[in-house]
């Protein structure tokens, strides 16, 4: 099943720590972004479960009851304004891969963590996966998740 979340791809960041009044506090600097992505995924899954097409509805309902999953992610990053015309055309048509930061493994881990509790109980259920970093005029993340 395929899900799309529009907006710039977000990589996973480390937890932050600070000292307040002599006590060490740890906090998640990405909690707002994580909540947004999780709510969007819940909404998209709910829409798929209520789809008029019975095949899509059945696939969406069965998706949450697996014990092994395949998770493929495509991240579409914005085309840099500084890119030359020929390079820009190649980027816009998908002939150029995004080979700059953020790292693909951090992008993958971010999405896998956001899917926890929505599609599967823990990201240890992912047994197969891949990621692809591309340029696009519309930045987005495409999530393709399947039961194995």
Backbone torsions as a table, in degrees:
resi	resn	phi	psi	omega
1	UNK	NA	141.8	-173.3
2	UNK	-113.2	133.3	178.2
3	UNK	-129.1	142.2	178.5
4	UNK	-122.8	132.6	175.4
5	UNK	-120.7	117.0	-176.4
6	UNK	-84.1	142.6	-178.0
7	UNK	129.6	169.0	-179.3
8	UNK	-64.6	135.9	176.3
9	UNK	-62.1	141.3	-177.2
10	UNK	-114.0	126.4	175.5
11	UNK	-85.9	159.0	176.0
12	UNK	-72.2	134.2	176.0
13	UNK	-112.4	160.4	177.6
14	UNK	-72.3	154.6	173.5
15	UNK	-67.2	148.2	-178.5
16	UNK	-103.8	152.1	174.5
17	UNK	-127.4	150.9	177.4
18	UNK	-146.6	162.7	177.2
19	UNK	-112.8	122.8	178.2
20	UNK	-125.5	118.7	179.9
21	UNK	52.3	41.4	176.3
22	UNK	81.3	1.2	179.2
23	UNK	-109.8	140.0	178.5
24	UNK	-87.0	124.6	178.8
25	UNK	-117.6	136.5	175.7
26	UNK	-108.6	139.5	179.6
27	UNK	-145.7	158.7	179.5
28	UNK	-97.2	112.9	-177.1
29	UNK	-75.3	-7.8	-176.8
30	UNK	-113.5	20.0	-174.6
31	UNK	-63.1	-37.9	180.0
32	UNK	-66.8	-44.0	179.3
33	UNK	-65.2	-40.6	180.0
34	UNK	-63.4	-43.5	179.1
35	UNK	-62.1	-40.5	179.0
36	UNK	-61.9	-48.4	-178.1
37	UNK	-65.7	-41.7	180.0
38	UNK	-63.3	-43.7	178.8
39	UNK	-64.6	-37.9	177.6
40	UNK	-64.5	-43.4	178.8
41	UNK	-64.3	-40.7	177.4
42	UNK	-61.5	-43.0	179.1
43	UNK	-62.6	-46.1	-179.1
44	UNK	-64.4	-39.8	178.0
45	UNK	-65.8	-41.1	178.4
46	UNK	-62.7	-42.4	177.6
47	UNK	-63.2	-39.7	179.3
48	UNK	-66.2	-38.3	179.3
49	UNK	-65.7	-28.3	-178.7
50	UNK	-98.9	11.2	-177.6
51	UNK	-63.0	145.6	179.6
52	UNK	-69.2	-26.7	177.8
53	UNK	-75.4	117.0	-175.9
54	UNK	-62.8	-29.8	179.5
55	UNK	-68.2	-43.5	178.8
56	UNK	-66.0	-43.7	179.8
57	UNK	-60.9	-44.6	-179.8
58	UNK	-65.2	-43.5	179.8
59	UNK	-62.1	-41.8	-179.6
60	UNK	-65.6	-40.8	-179.4
61	UNK	-68.3	-37.6	-179.4
62	UNK	-77.9	-17.8	-175.7
63	UNK	-59.4	-34.6	-174.3
64	UNK	-83.7	-0.1	-175.3
65	UNK	-114.8	31.7	179.5
66	UNK	-101.9	168.7	174.9
67	UNK	-118.1	-7.9	175.8
68	UNK	-137.7	137.0	-176.4
69	UNK	-133.5	153.6	169.6
70	UNK	-111.8	127.8	-178.8
71	UNK	-125.9	112.7	177.5
72	UNK	-114.0	136.0	-176.8
73	UNK	-127.9	134.7	172.1
74	UNK	-118.8	124.9	176.2
75	UNK	-108.4	128.8	-179.7
76	UNK	-109.0	107.3	-176.2
77	UNK	-93.4	152.5	179.9
78	UNK	-65.9	147.1	177.6
79	UNK	-75.0	128.1	-179.9
80	UNK	-63.2	139.8	179.2
81	UNK	-67.4	-23.8	-177.6
82	UNK	-82.3	-4.1	-177.6
83	UNK	-67.8	140.0	177.8
84	UNK	-68.8	160.2	-171.7
85	UNK	-56.1	-47.7	-178.4
86	UNK	-66.5	-43.8	178.8
87	UNK	-65.3	-40.3	178.8
88	UNK	-59.6	-43.2	178.3
89	UNK	-62.7	-41.0	178.6
90	UNK	-64.7	-38.7	178.9
91	UNK	-66.0	-44.5	-177.8
92	UNK	-66.3	-27.9	-179.5
93	UNK	-93.2	0.5	177.1
94	UNK	84.4	14.1	179.1
95	UNK	-85.8	-15.3	177.8
96	UNK	-110.4	132.1	175.3
97	UNK	-88.0	151.8	177.1
98	UNK	-82.6	108.7	-176.1
99	UNK	-115.4	29.1	178.5
100	UNK	-115.5	179.4	177.2
101	UNK	-65.8	149.6	7.2
102	UNK	-80.5	155.2	-179.4
103	UNK	-65.9	145.1	-179.0
104	UNK	-63.2	-36.4	-178.4
105	UNK	-68.2	-33.2	176.5
106	UNK	-70.9	-36.3	175.0
107	UNK	-64.1	-43.8	-179.3
108	UNK	-63.3	-46.7	-178.4
109	UNK	-62.9	-38.2	178.6
110	UNK	-59.5	-48.3	-179.1
111	UNK	-68.2	-41.6	178.4
112	UNK	-59.6	-40.7	178.1
113	UNK	-67.9	-38.1	179.3
114	UNK	-65.8	-29.3	-179.0
115	UNK	-80.1	-12.4	178.2
116	UNK	-57.1	132.1	177.8
117	UNK	80.7	-6.3	178.1
118	UNK	-106.3	-56.3	179.4
119	UNK	-98.5	-33.5	-178.2
120	UNK	-143.7	161.2	-176.6
121	UNK	-74.0	-30.4	-179.8
122	UNK	-155.0	149.8	-177.9
123	UNK	-72.1	-0.3	172.1
124	UNK	-70.6	-13.9	178.1
125	UNK	-75.0	-11.4	178.8
126	UNK	-78.9	118.3	-179.2
127	UNK	-110.3	-12.3	-179.4
128	UNK	-146.3	137.3	-179.7
129	UNK	-167.8	161.7	177.2
130	UNK	-155.4	162.5	173.3
131	UNK	-137.9	152.5	-178.8
132	UNK	-138.4	126.9	-179.4
133	UNK	-107.7	119.7	-178.1
134	UNK	-126.3	168.5	170.0
135	UNK	-99.9	152.0	179.7
136	UNK	-159.4	157.0	174.2
137	UNK	-73.3	-26.3	177.1
138	UNK	-116.2	102.2	178.9
139	UNK	-62.3	135.8	-179.8
140	UNK	-166.0	171.2	173.2
141	UNK	-122.0	128.0	177.2
142	UNK	-107.4	122.9	-178.9
143	UNK	-111.1	122.6	176.3
144	UNK	-117.8	111.1	-176.6
145	UNK	-121.7	136.1	-179.2
146	UNK	-140.5	148.1	170.8
147	UNK	-78.9	143.6	176.9
148	UNK	-109.8	NA	NA
